[in-house]
Amino acid sequence: MPQTVTPGIKRAVPKTLRWWTELPLIVLVYASYSAGRLLARGDVSSAVDHGLAILRVEKALRLNAEHPLNRLFTREAWLGVPADFWYASLHYLVTPAILIWLFRSRAVRYRAARTWLLTSTFIGLIGFTLLPTCPPRLLSQGHGFVDTMAQYSSYGWWGGEASAPRGLGGMTNQYAAMPSLHVGWALWCGVMLWRYGRTPAAKVAGIAYPVLTTIVVMGTANHYFLDAAAGAAVMGAGLLLTPVMMRLADLAKERLSARSAPVAAASQGAGSSIVSGECQTSPGERIPRQRVSRHGPGAEPGATPADAGDGAPAAAR
């Protein structure tokens, strides 16, 4: 049955995605994340105050799960060491792996998923800037937290200062804890696995990955529970803003195409000559690509002597 198109409505034709145009956007996610953490250092005293305020709110609401988890990870190395590897590595591996998987197998949904991730990351960077927060591991010892990454630093590639590679801890912003984008990105990965995974294992991983990441960030004393909740809230806000951001991107592309179209048309017109039907030429000037008569001036094929003018030889009888 032939498809009908409603007059006045343009059908959107999806364009083929190219990896060389998408790769810079993926790099932009991590560059913005790293740059935001580095630049938004904030005041240390304010960051400590914010961290203590979060801790007081959690105790008042009886949400303080960080202490028991941190004591467990500190006491049991077989839990603490894998948790530190999880925290230091997986968000750099799983997130781009999910993006590549979507790009290759779910290209129709890829653009919306990528826009959601970018938008949410940008919102999180705003949070780092406006609300620098001291993580539990950097509070004074009297608050009862142990930095498991420092305790188990001899097991991994990270140093005792942060989850950055050994010797580069001073180049990171350790007070970029609110919201937890570790949890936010893990939630994004979980949603993608749950929605587009075709196997039960993918569905289970979609639930387990964000849940375990939340436990890891608290047990390693890198985030409070409210940091994790804020990371989930940031992803929710990014999801709501995704359609708006996509429409703005489409509008910008349309305007850019509209501006470049006259330039392209002008460049094409400069390379070709168009002769009007009422064009007047000067004596002796030929219209472009006009053939020169082989019968000499004043005579055309089939012309009579009268047409040729006086002095023209008579046609042979």
C-alpha positions as CSV (number, residue, x, y, z in Angstrom):
1,M,0.0,0.0,0.0
2,P,1.6,3.3,-1.0
3,Q,2.5,5.7,1.8
4,T,0.8,9.1,1.9
5,V,2.5,12.2,3.1
6,T,0.5,14.9,4.8
7,P,0.8,18.2,2.9
8,G,2.9,20.8,4.6
9,I,4.7,18.3,6.8
10,K,8.3,17.3,5.9
11,R,9.3,13.8,6.6
12,A,12.6,13.7,8.5
13,V,15.1,11.6,6.7
14,P,17.7,10.2,9.1
15,K,21.2,10.9,8.0
16,T,23.9,8.2,8.2
17,L,26.1,8.6,11.3
18,R,29.8,8.7,10.7
19,W,32.3,7.6,13.3
20,W,34.7,10.4,12.4
21,T,32.0,13.0,13.3
22,E,30.8,11.2,16.4
23,L,34.3,10.5,17.9
24,P,35.0,14.2,18.7
25,L,31.7,14.4,20.6
26,I,32.7,11.4,22.7
27,V,36.1,12.9,23.4
28,L,34.3,16.2,24.3
29,V,32.4,14.3,27.1
30,Y,35.5,13.2,28.8
31,A,37.4,16.4,28.1
32,S,34.6,18.5,29.6
33,Y,34.4,16.2,32.6
34,S,38.1,16.3,33.3
35,A,38.4,20.1,32.6
36,G,35.4,20.8,34.8
37,R,36.8,18.8,37.7
38,L,40.2,20.6,37.2
39,L,39.0,24.2,36.9
40,A,36.1,24.2,39.4
41,R,38.4,23.7,42.4
42,G,36.5,26.0,44.8
43,D,37.4,27.0,48.3
44,V,38.6,24.1,50.5
45,S,36.8,25.4,53.7
46,S,33.6,25.8,51.8
47,A,33.9,22.3,50.3
48,V,34.5,20.9,53.8
49,D,31.4,22.8,55.1
50,H,29.3,21.4,52.3
51,G,30.5,17.9,53.0
52,L,29.7,18.1,56.7
53,A,26.3,19.6,55.9
54,I,25.5,16.7,53.7
55,L,26.6,14.3,56.4
56,R,24.4,16.0,59.0
57,V,21.4,15.8,56.7
58,E,22.0,12.1,56.0
59,K,22.2,11.4,59.8
60,A,19.0,13.3,60.4
61,L,17.3,11.3,57.7
62,R,18.9,8.0,58.8
63,L,20.5,7.6,55.3
64,N,24.1,7.2,56.5
65,A,25.1,4.0,54.7
66,E,28.7,5.3,54.0
67,H,30.2,4.3,57.4
68,P,29.2,0.6,57.5
69,L,30.2,0.1,53.8
70,N,33.5,2.0,54.3
71,R,34.4,-0.1,57.4
72,L,33.6,-3.3,55.4
73,F,35.7,-2.3,52.4
74,T,38.6,-1.2,54.7
75,R,38.5,-4.4,56.7
76,E,38.1,-6.9,53.8
77,A,40.7,-6.4,51.1
78,W,39.0,-8.9,48.8
79,L,36.1,-6.4,48.6
80,G,38.1,-3.1,48.9
81,V,40.6,-3.8,46.2
82,P,38.1,-4.7,43.4
83,A,35.9,-1.8,44.5
84,D,38.8,0.6,44.0
85,F,39.5,-0.9,40.6
86,W,35.8,-0.5,39.8
87,Y,35.8,3.2,40.9
88,A,39.0,4.1,39.1
89,S,38.4,2.3,35.8
90,L,34.9,1.2,34.8
91,H,33.4,4.6,34.1
92,Y,36.2,5.2,31.5
93,L,35.6,1.8,29.9
94,V,31.9,0.9,30.2
95,T,30.5,4.2,29.1
96,P,32.3,4.5,25.7
97,A,31.7,0.8,25.2
98,I,28.0,1.3,25.5
99,L,28.2,4.3,23.1
100,I,30.0,2.3,20.5
101,W,27.5,-0.6,20.9
102,L,24.6,1.8,20.3
103,F,26.4,3.4,17.4
104,R,26.9,0.1,15.6
105,S,23.7,-1.7,16.4
106,R,21.1,0.9,17.4
107,A,22.0,3.9,15.3
108,V,18.4,5.2,15.3
109,R,18.5,5.6,19.1
110,Y,22.2,6.6,19.3
111,R,21.7,10.3,18.8
112,A,19.2,10.7,21.6
113,A,21.3,8.6,23.9
114,R,24.4,10.6,23.2
115,T,22.6,13.9,23.6
116,W,21.2,12.7,26.9
117,L,24.7,11.9,28.2
118,L,26.2,15.2,27.0
119,T,23.4,17.3,28.5
120,S,23.6,15.5,31.8
121,T,27.4,15.8,32.0
122,F,27.1,19.5,31.4
123,I,24.6,19.9,34.2
124,G,26.9,18.0,36.5
125,L,29.8,20.3,35.7
126,I,27.6,23.2,36.7
127,G,27.1,21.4,40.0
128,F,30.9,21.0,40.5
129,T,31.3,24.7,40.0
130,L,28.5,26.0,42.2
131,L,28.8,23.4,45.0
132,P,32.3,22.2,45.7
133,T,32.0,19.3,48.2
134,C,34.6,17.5,50.2
135,P,34.2,13.7,49.8
136,P,34.1,11.6,53.0
137,R,37.6,10.3,52.5
138,L,39.1,13.8,52.8
139,L,37.3,14.7,56.1
140,S,39.3,14.6,59.3
141,Q,39.9,11.3,60.9
142,G,37.4,12.1,63.6
143,H,34.5,11.5,61.2
144,G,35.4,7.9,60.9
145,F,36.1,7.5,57.2
146,V,39.1,5.7,55.6
147,D,40.4,6.5,52.1
148,T,40.4,3.0,50.6
149,M,42.2,4.1,47.5
150,A,45.0,5.4,49.6
151,Q,45.0,2.2,51.7
152,Y,45.1,-0.1,48.7
153,S,47.2,2.2,46.3
154,S,49.9,-0.4,46.1
155,Y,47.5,-2.8,44.4
156,G,46.5,-0.5,41.5
157,W,47.7,2.1,39.1
158,W,46.2,5.0,41.0
159,G,48.1,7.0,43.7
160,G,47.2,7.8,47.2
161,E,45.8,11.3,46.5
162,A,43.0,10.4,44.1
163,S,41.8,8.0,41.5
164,A,44.1,9.6,39.0
165,P,47.2,7.8,37.8
166,R,50.0,7.8,40.3
167,G,51.7,11.2,40.4
168,L,48.8,13.1,38.8
169,G,46.6,13.4,41.8
170,G,47.4,17.1,42.2
171,M,46.0,17.8,38.7
172,T,42.5,16.7,39.6
173,N,39.8,18.5,41.5
174,Q,39.1,16.2,44.5
175,Y,36.2,18.4,45.7
176,A,34.1,17.7,42.6
177,A,31.9,15.2,44.4
178,M,28.3,16.7,44.1
179,P,26.8,15.3,42.0
180,S,28.3,11.9,41.5
181,L,28.7,11.4,37.7
182,H,30.1,8.0,38.4
183,V,26.6,7.0,39.5
184,G,25.0,9.2,36.8
185,W,26.9,7.6,33.9
186,A,26.3,4.1,35.4
187,L,22.6,4.8,35.5
188,W,22.7,5.9,31.8
189,C,24.6,2.7,30.9
190,G,22.0,0.7,32.9
191,V,19.1,2.2,31.1
192,M,20.7,1.6,27.7
193,L,21.4,-2.1,28.6
194,W,17.8,-2.6,29.9
195,R,16.1,-0.9,26.9
196,Y,18.2,-2.3,24.1
197,G,19.8,-5.4,25.5
198,R,18.4,-8.6,23.8
199,T,19.5,-11.1,26.4
200,P,18.5,-11.7,30.0
201,A,22.2,-11.1,31.0
202,A,22.1,-7.6,29.5
203,K,18.9,-6.8,31.5
204,V,20.5,-8.1,34.7
205,A,23.7,-6.0,34.0
206,G,21.5,-3.0,33.3
207,I,20.2,-3.2,36.9
208,A,23.4,-4.5,38.6
209,Y,25.9,-1.9,37.2
210,P,24.3,1.3,38.6
211,V,23.4,-0.4,41.9
212,L,26.9,-1.8,42.4
213,T,28.5,1.5,41.4
214,T,26.4,3.3,44.0
215,I,27.7,0.9,46.7
216,V,31.3,1.3,45.4
217,V,31.3,5.1,45.5
218,M,30.1,5.0,49.1
219,G,32.2,2.1,50.3
220,T,35.4,3.7,49.0
221,A,34.4,7.0,50.8
222,N,34.5,8.9,47.5
223,H,30.8,10.0,47.7
224,Y,27.9,10.5,50.1
225,F,24.6,8.8,49.4
226,L,23.1,12.2,48.5
227,D,25.9,12.7,46.0
228,A,24.7,9.5,44.3
229,A,21.1,10.6,44.5
230,A,22.1,14.0,42.9
231,G,23.8,12.1,40.1
232,A,20.6,10.2,39.4
233,A,18.6,13.5,39.5
234,V,21.1,15.1,37.1
235,M,20.5,12.3,34.6
236,G,16.7,12.8,35.0
237,A,17.1,16.5,34.2
238,G,19.3,15.7,31.2
239,L,16.7,13.2,30.0
240,L,13.9,15.8,30.1
241,L,16.1,18.4,28.3
242,T,17.2,16.0,25.6
243,P,14.3,16.7,23.2
244,V,14.9,20.4,23.6
245,M,18.6,20.1,22.9
246,M,18.0,17.9,19.8
247,R,15.5,20.5,18.4
248,L,18.0,23.3,19.0
249,A,20.7,21.3,17.3
250,D,18.4,20.6,14.3
251,L,17.5,24.3,14.1
252,A,21.2,25.3,14.1
253,K,21.9,22.9,11.3
254,E,19.0,24.2,9.2
255,R,20.1,27.8,9.6
256,L,23.7,26.9,8.8
257,S,22.6,25.0,5.7
258,A,20.3,28.0,4.7
259,R,23.3,30.3,4.9
260,S,25.6,28.1,3.0
261,A,23.1,27.3,0.2
262,P,23.3,30.8,-1.5
263,V,27.1,30.6,-1.4
264,A,27.1,27.2,-3.0
265,A,24.6,28.3,-5.7
266,A,26.7,31.4,-6.5
267,S,29.9,29.3,-6.9
268,Q,28.1,27.0,-9.3
269,G,26.7,29.9,-11.3
270,A,30.1,31.5,-11.7
271,G,31.3,28.5,-13.6
272,S,28.6,28.4,-16.3
273,S,27.2,31.0,-18.8
274,I,23.5,31.5,-19.2
275,V,22.4,33.4,-22.3
276,S,19.0,35.0,-22.3
277,G,16.5,34.5,-25.1
278,E,16.5,38.3,-25.7
279,C,20.2,38.7,-25.5
280,Q,21.6,41.3,-28.0
281,T,25.1,40.8,-29.4
282,S,27.4,43.4,-30.9
283,P,28.4,43.2,-34.7
284,G,30.8,40.3,-35.2
285,E,30.1,38.8,-31.7
286,R,29.1,35.2,-31.5
287,I,26.9,33.6,-29.0
288,P,28.9,31.1,-26.9
289,R,29.3,27.8,-28.6
290,Q,27.8,29.2,-31.9
291,R,29.2,27.4,-35.0
292,V,30.8,29.5,-37.7
293,S,29.1,29.3,-41.1
294,R,31.0,27.4,-43.8
295,H,29.4,29.3,-46.7
296,G,31.1,32.6,-46.0
297,P,29.8,35.9,-44.8
298,G,26.4,36.9,-45.9
299,A,25.2,33.5,-47.0
300,E,23.5,30.8,-45.1
301,P,22.8,27.3,-46.3
302,G,20.0,27.3,-48.9
303,A,20.1,31.1,-49.4
304,T,19.2,32.6,-52.7
305,P,21.3,35.1,-54.6
306,A,19.0,37.8,-53.6
307,D,19.5,36.9,-50.0
308,A,23.3,36.9,-50.5
309,G,23.3,40.4,-51.9
310,D,24.7,42.0,-55.1
311,G,27.8,40.5,-56.6
312,A,27.0,37.0,-55.5
313,P,27.5,34.3,-58.1
314,A,24.4,32.8,-59.6
315,A,23.5,29.3,-58.6
316,A,24.5,26.7,-61.2
317,R,21.6,25.5,-63.4
